[in-house]
Amino acid sequence: MPVVEIKKNIYWVGVVDWNLHNFHGYSLAPKGTTYNAFLVLDDKITLFDTVPEKFKLDLYHQIQQLIKITDINYIVVNHVEPDHSGALPFIIEKSQPEKVFCSTMGQKALLSHYHQENWPLEVVTNNDKLSLGKKTVLFMETRMLHWPDSMFSFIPEDKLLISNDAFGQNIASSFRFDDEVNLDELLFEAKHYYANIILPYSALVQKTLAEVAKQGWDIDMIAPDHGFIWRSHVKEILAAYQEFSLQKLKPKAVIVYDSMWQSTEKMAKAIAEGLQKENVSVRLMSLKTYHHSDVMGEVMDAAAVICGSPTHNNGILPLMADFLTYMKGLKPTNRIGAAFGSFGWSGEAPKIIASILEQAKFELPVEPIKVKHVPTHEDLKKCKEMGETLAKAIKQKVN
């Protein structure tokens, strides 16, 4: 990819990963992702973040289009996760920088990842300033957004926030900026990214947004480490993160299920009918069709998550177990839950699902429903009534 000047003497030198379709359990198919790195040309030439180790030569050649690699004076590590620091040992070896700046936790993470005691690491913390010449870098620690080492770098002369993983999206594209694509689609991808990466740390997002406002940073561009750079819709993405972090819910239910011989699926459709009768929006999602990360994208603004599985070996089907484990780890809050499923001879699945939802602090306003073998019309009527009851609870929650 060609380098792109995003501000005067500040260049995108990252790489596009067109073929990455799974990122530690987060499905990126078919969009892939980008690993953004930024090079500032000033009295002190500074590289902000790197890329995965397998793309180290791509980054090297991107930099060499602008300068000799040995011209780099400083490197700033905003985030130590290997998709942003994997190429760091190679770049340090080739450039021999004067200093490598990182947070307090970043220093610990770099040493435990790469075991290089001789690197010229220098710790920066909140309100520390770094002069590059004409430009200045202000640092802000953003611990657990989404790793303990994470931090922001702000260049006030250019009103540019380099935000590591915050405000990112997983999209591989030949375009670099938010105004080069459809905004609604971009915000959808930002929500999907938030739901699968940032959601557990929503309280810290609110704290960080408040701290940015307190500092009075005048931001007209946000450059995340994944996806598009925000230059025309900064207000929109900041407002979106405020809404995401508050977990504002819609009168919407996600019915997520797996089924062996379609009995549980029939129950799911009947529950959906009851919800729709009460004018609650429904997303019906079979785990054989939808990846768990795609379901989380819908859970993001849903007031209820209704989970169904037939009983299998006295438990739940593997795809449902996978989804519940994944969702529980992402810690959605203030949601309604419910459980249902069919069975042949033992019937434990709905109670197991309900127990996991309770552990995840979901409210369960209805008892689990289970049906033996194939649901009758009377069974499906009870499922429909469950949907109607849940719809009333959903409306009460969001109003």
N, C-alpha and C positions, 0 to 999 in steps of 0.2 A: 504494500500500500504506500502511496506517496505521503510524505510528511505534510502536515497542514498547519499553517499559522493561525492560531486561535485568538491571539492578541499580539500586539506589536512585540516582536522578538520572543514570543512564547509559542512553542510548537508542540503539536501532538506527534509523538514518535512511537505510538503503540502498535499493536498487531491485532488482526482480526482472526478469530478462530471459527471458521465456517463450519467445522465438522464436529464440534463438541456438542453432544446431545444428552449427557448426563453429568451433573456437577454435584457430587456426593449426595445423591438421592433427589436432586432437583432436575426435572426433565427440561432440557433446553430445545428439544426437537420441535420444529425443524429450524429454529432460528439461530442457534449457536450463540457466540458472545464476542465481545472485544475485551482486550486488556489495554487500558489506556495508560500511557506514560507521557510525561510532559518535560520538555527541555526549555529552560530559560537562558537566553543569551544576554549576559550582562558582564560587569567586571568580574564577577564570580559566576562562571557557567555552572548551572545547577540542573540536575536531573531529579524529577519527582517520580518515584516508584519505578518498578521494572515490570517484567512479564514472567510467565512460567519458564522454567529452565529449558524446556524443549524449543522455545522460541527465542533463545538468547541471541542467536546469530541474526534473526530478523531485527531484533532491537538494535543490535550492533550496527547493522547496515542502515537502519533508519537514522541513527545518530550520525553516522559517517556521511550521510547526505548533506549535513549541515556543518559539522566540525570534525576535527580529529578526535577520536575517543579520548586521547590523552589530554585534551583541552578541558575536560570536565574537572571542575574544582570541588564541587559539593554534590552529594547525593542526599535527598530527603526520603526517608522511608516512612510513609504515612500508615502502612499496614504490612505486617510481616507474613500474612498468609501466603503460601507458596505460589499462588497464581499471580501475586504482585511482587514477590521477592525472590522467586526461584532463579532468575537470571542474575541476581545481585552478586554472588561470588564471582561470576565470570566478568561482569562489568567492573567490579572493583579491581580485579586482577588486571584488566586491560587499561583502566583509566588511572589507577593509583590516585584517588581523590585525596584532597587535604583532610576533609571531614565527611562523616556520614551521620546525619542528624536523625534522631528517632526519639520517641517518648521513653519515659522511665520503664514502662512495661515492654516497650519495643526493644530496648537494649537487652533485657532478659530473654525475650523471645528470639532475637537474632543470635545470641550466644548459644541458646539451647537448640536452635535449628541448624546452625552452620559451624559452631564450635571454632570460631576464628577470634581468638583473644587479641590478635594484632591489628584488627580493623580499627580505624580512627573514629570510633563511635563517640558522639557527643549528644548528651541527653538535653532535650528541650521540654519545657512544660508550659502551662497556661500563661499567656501574655508575654512569653519570650519573643524577642525580635531578632531577625537575622538580616543584615544588610548584604545585598548582592551587588550594590553599586547604585544604580538609579532606582532599583526596585527593592522593596522590603518584604520579608515574609513574617507574618504573625502566626503563632501556633496556638492551637487549642486541643487539649486532650479530649477525646470522645470515647472513653473506655466503654467497651461492650457494644460499640456500634461498628462492627458486631464482634470484635475480638478485644481483649483487654488492652492491646497495644495501640488501638486505632487513634488517629488524630487528624485534624483539619490543618491545612496550610492556606492562609489567606494573603493575597498580594494586593494591598490597598490601592497602589498606584494604578492598577489595572482592574480593580473591583472584581477580582477573580478568586473564587473559592475552589481549591482542589480538595475534594471531599472524600477521598478513598471510596469505600463501598456505599456510603450513603448517597441517595438520589440516583442510584444506578438502575440499569435494566440489562437483561441478557438478550442482546440482539446483535447478530453479525450483519454488517451493512457496509456498503461502499460510501455511505454518507456519514458525516460526523456530527451534525448539529440538529437540534430539536425542530427547527423551522424547515427542515428539508423533508420531513415526513408528516403523516397525519397525527395531530396532537392527541386526539381521543385514543388512537391505537397506542401511542407512546405512553400516555398516562395509564392505560390498561396494563401495559407491560411493567411499568413502574410499580403498580399495585401488586401485580403477580410476584415481582421480585421482593417487594416488602413482605408479602405474606409468607414467603418461603425462606427469607434470610433475616429480616429485621424485626419481625413481629414480636419475638419474645422480649425485646428490649424497648418496647413502646414507651414505657415510663421514662427511659433515658433519652429517647428521641424528644419528648416534650421538654425535658431539662436542657438538652442541647439547643433546641430552637429558641428557648428562652434566653440562654446564655449568648447566643449569636445576636439576638435583639438587644440584649443589655450592652454588648460591646459596641453596638452601633455600626457594625460592618455594613458598608454600602456595597451590596453584591449585585452585579449585573450579568455575571456568568458563573455557572457551577459546572466544574469539570470532574465528574466521577470517574472511578477506575474501571467501570463497565458501562458500555452503551454510549448513548448520545450525550453530547455536551449541551447544557441548557444555556442558550443565549437570548432567546426571545420569549421564553415562558418561565422565567425564574420565579415570578410570583405564583404561578400556577403549581409548580412542583413543591414550593414551600408550603402553600396552602394544602396541597394533597397530603404531604407528610404530617401536617398538623391534624388533618382528618383521619389519616391512617392510624396515627399514634393514639388518638382518642378512641379508636375502634368504634366509630359511629356505625350503627347497624340499620339495615333496611328491613321492611316487612317481607323477608325472604327466607326460604328454607332450602337447604341443600339436602337431598335424599341420596345418600351414598350407600351402595350395596354391592354384594356379590351373590350369585345364584348358581345352583348346580343344575336343577331341572325346571327352572323358571317359576317355581312356587314363591320364593322370596321376591322375585321380580314382580309377580302379580300383586303381592302385598304392597310393594313400593308404589306401584301405579295407583292402587286404591287410596293409599295415604296421600299421594299427590292430588288426587281428585278432591279429597276432603279439604285440603289446604286451598286449592284453587276456588272451591265453592265459596270460601270465606275471603276471597280476593287477596290471598297471600301469594307472592311470586315463588315459583318452584324451579329448582334445577335438579333434574333426575340424572344421576351419574353412576353408571356401572363401572366397577373397578377393573373389569376386563377390557374396558374401552378407554377409561381416563386414568392417567397417571396420578398418584397421590398428590404431587405438587400442583397439578392442574385443578384438582378438587380444592386444595387450599386457596388457590386464587379466587374461587367462588365463595369459600367460607369467609374470606376476608371481610365482607360486608353483610353476611347472612346472620340473622338473629337466631336461627336454629339449624342444628346439624342432626339429621335423623339417619341412623345407621342400621343396616340390615344384613344378616348372614344366616344361612342354614347352619345347623349344628353338624360339625364334621369332626369325627374322632373325639367326641365329648367336648369340643371347643368350637372355635370360629375358623372360617376359611382363611388361608394364609394372606390373601390380598387385603382382607379386612383387618387382620392383626397388624399388617404392615402399615395400613393407613392410620389406624388408631394410635400406634406407637409414634408415627411421624407427627400427627396432629397434636398429640399430648405434649411432645417436646417443643412445639412452637407456641404453646400456651395462649391460645385465644381466650379472651375473658368475656364474662357477662353473656354467655350463650345459653340457649335452651338446647337440650338433647333428648333423644328418645331412641328406643331400640325395638327391633322386630326381627322375625325370622321363622323359617319353617324347620321341621325336623322329621326324622323317621322313627326313632325309638327313645332318645334320651332328652333332647331339647334344651341343652344348657346355653346355647349361643346368645339369645337375647339378654339373659341375666349377666353373662360375661361382658357383653358390650356395655350394658347399663353400669356395671361396676367400674369399667375403665372410664366412662364418661363422668361418673361421680368423682373418681380420682383426679380427673382433669378439671374439676370444679364447675362442670356444667349443671344447670338446673334441670331436673327431670320431673316435669309436671304430670306425666302419665306413666302408668305401669307398662313394662315391656309386653309385647304381644308375640305369642308363638302359635303356629298352626301346624298340625300334623299332616304330613304328606302334601296333598293338594288342597288349597283353600276352597271352601264352599262359598256360595253367595252370602251366607250369613257371616262367615269369616271375613270376607272382603268388606261387608257392611261395617264390621267392627274396626277394620283398618281405616275405612273412610271416616268413621266417627273419631278415631284417633287424630286424623289430620285436621278435622274441624276443631277439636279441643286444643290442639297445638296452635292452630291459627289464632285462636282467642288469646292464648298466652303470648304469642309473638306480638300481636297488636298492643297488648298491655305493656310489653317491654319497650317497644320502640316509641310509644306515644308519651 
